[in-house]
Amino acid sequence: MRVDILASGSSGNCIALTTNETTILIDAGIAKTKIEKRLLEVGIKPNSVRGIFITHAHSDHVKGLPLANKYKIPVYAGEREWKNITTVDEDLIRPIGVGGIFGCGHFIVNDFNVHHDAIDPRGYVVRTLDNFKVSICLDTGQVDKSMLNAMRHSDIYIIEANHEPRMVEASDYPNSVKARILSHVGHLSNEQTATALKELVIGKGEQIYLTHLSSKNNLPMLAEKTVKRELSKKGYQAGNHYELEVI
């Protein structure tokens, strides 16, 4: 499976997964024209996208959904999340209940609940027909046991490492925004992400992508070091037991 992270962060999120000529997108949080351009830059024709799976309806995850209307791409999102998604043609809407299973070209997609201040936010597990597994966990304030169980035994983990709490506390954000980020329905800290990965990674050569880093409240080197430190406690070293990339 090929992973192309077309955008990541508070300015927009969009991930392309491709196998056997089938491409799906996880989120479409940058302008439609930018998604088209970035798809073409990585060799993917926009009209070959078979589905768009939305984690939640915040603008940095849905801004580019007019892409679906242009190319007649089905859009999947939590049943209640559609209340805040208004830019998709009715015939392309695919509401999903918890634990739904969807075939999309050469992919099989499952969803799982996450903890974020949206109506019905989801994470996704994507498998190929030969059972290669990718887990995508973006905006969430915590990782619970059911989330860990959904993501276990993945070959690729795409997970947010949003912030360092001390940087959030020292920032010039209003107290209400600080509280939101740090809450159980906010975003994952580097330490929370590292703890989850320590639980998940078994040293079989997994690929880890750390995504959705805050440009103001985190540093790529800090996120990377925090995860490596936790995984080293299990005797795992980057390059030998797993691969790590900070986006």
ABEGO torsion letter per residue (X at the ends): XBBBBABBEAAEBBBBBBBGGBBBBBEBABBAAAAAAAAAAAGBBAAABABBBBABABAAAAAAAAAAAAAGBBBBBBAAAAAABAABBAAABBBBBBGBBBBBEABBBBBBBBBBBBABBBBBBBBBAAGBBBBBBBBBABBBAAAAAAABGBABBBBBBABBAAAAAABABBAAAAAAAABAABBBBAAAAAAAAAAABAGAGBBBBBBGBBAAABBAAAAAAAAAAAAAAAGBBBGAABBBBBX
